[in-house]
Amino acid sequence: MAEITAASVKELRERTGAGMMDCKKALNETGGDMEAAIDWLRTKGLAAAAKKAGRTAAEGLVGVAVEGARGAVVEVNSETDFVAKNEQFQEFVRIVAGVALETGADVDALAKATWPTGGTVEEKLTSNIATIGENQSLRRAAVVEVKDGVVVPYVHNAAAPGLGKIGVLVALESTGNKARLEALGKQLAMHIAAANPLALKGEDLDVAMVERERAIASEKAAESGKPADIAAKMVDGAIAKFRKENALMSQIFVMDNKTKIEDVVAAAGKDAGATVTLAAYVRFQLGEGIEKKESDFAAEVAAAAGTSKPEPVA
């Protein structure tokens, strides 16, 4: 059996909110498998549902840019939060978002794209690494556009204009009043930043994710001791609830805590003077899906100096 370390118990606690002893038991029951331990805790009703992204760990910035009915969002990572506050780094992320408007979402193509003052994006990034003195990487990009309507950007707790740790784009198709559409897009983007939907509609949710939820719900239903037909209805109900809570169109609007997003969009069409369709959205949260390696700073300094780690003073 894999060794259950204090670090793994700590990580499981941070990801699930479950108690220490429950986390330790879950890891023992699953042979140290972190994802299986999360499912074990949820089966026992001891942990909240883990979002697809997991916990945020990396540093850097998310940048958004919009031109006309087309918008782009990029994520550029750095080793520390200090670099995210560096004006040179911020300017790089801002310009890269603008370049992505032209090149699209392919990161390789974006890296090879021409930098406004010459060279390529990749060469500029290499130069920044040399001058700033810290590793940086262009992680991902996304682009959305509409034929007729608006693409509205939003950055939550912006560190600078168009830059922050959560960036959202909302694409609204409509021939209606552009000012009304912009206002609606801003509210929807704020909702998306807060609620973190996993798909636009319930049927768009990742199949593997839904099946994982079904497996957990099935085990819970089996442990309830209910007859097979009742247990089957319990599972169906759990999956329906999961789809409703994680699909944007069926989520409850955070602004009033009572109206479905699909109803908010429908009502907005009357104000805008034409039918409104929420065509697409993108939400980037800095570092989602990346686990930052924890390090012993004193040991690193000692290693760099070619000495052993100093003993603590009594």
Disulfide bonds with the S-S distance in Angstrom:
none
